[in-house]
């Protein structure tokens, strides 16, 4: 059964949030969803670019107050 894991990268700056997501993704199981929390506005562009490059699935991306909530599902 897959689960959603939180990657809290708030108050870190590019490329920190993406690097944290990549580290968590390496340990995640196929089917897991990771929710990246980031206050760095560059993250909203960096993460989808990386996801498309490596072949995972973008689930959602939304900004709530000053925090980006970006969900990515591991597909391989």
N, C-alpha and C positions, 0 to 999 in steps of 0.2 A: 504494500500500500504506500502510495507516495504521500509526502507531507510538504508543508510550506515552512521554509526556514527563513528567519530574518537575518539580513546582513546589515548591521547598523554602521554606516559609514558617514553619519552626520558629522559636520564640522571638519571634514577632511577635504582636500582639494585635489584636482586632477593631477596625476592619474589615480590617486588613492582609491576612490570609490570603485572604479573598474578593476583595479588590482585586487581589492578585497573580494569582489564578486567572483573573479577568476579563481582565487584560492578556495573559496567555499564550493565553487562549481566542481573543482577537481575531487573534492571529498563527497559530493552529493551522489545519490543513486539516480539512474535513469528514471525519469518520471517525476522526480522531485521538482518543486517550484521554489525558487529563491526570491525573496522580496528584498530588494535593495532600498535602503533609506539613505537619501543623500541630500545635502543642502547645496551642493555644487551644481550650478546650472548647466555646466558642460556635460554632466552625466547623461542628460536626456538625449544627447546626440551620440556620445561615446558608446553607451551600452547597446543601442540597436545596431550600430555599425559593427561592433564586435560579435553580437548575436548572429547577424547575417553572415559574417565571415566564417564563423565556426560551425554554424548550422543548428543552433538551439532555437527555441521558440519564444518570441516575445508574447507575453500574456496580456500585460497592461502597463500603462504608464500614466500616472496622474500626479499633479502637484496639490498637496493638501497643506494649506497655510504656506510655510516656507520650505517644506520637505517634499522631495520627489519620492514617490512610491513606485518602483519599477519591478515588475514581476517577470521572471524568466524561467521557463521550464527546460530542464536538461533532457535532451532527446537522444543522446548517444554517449 
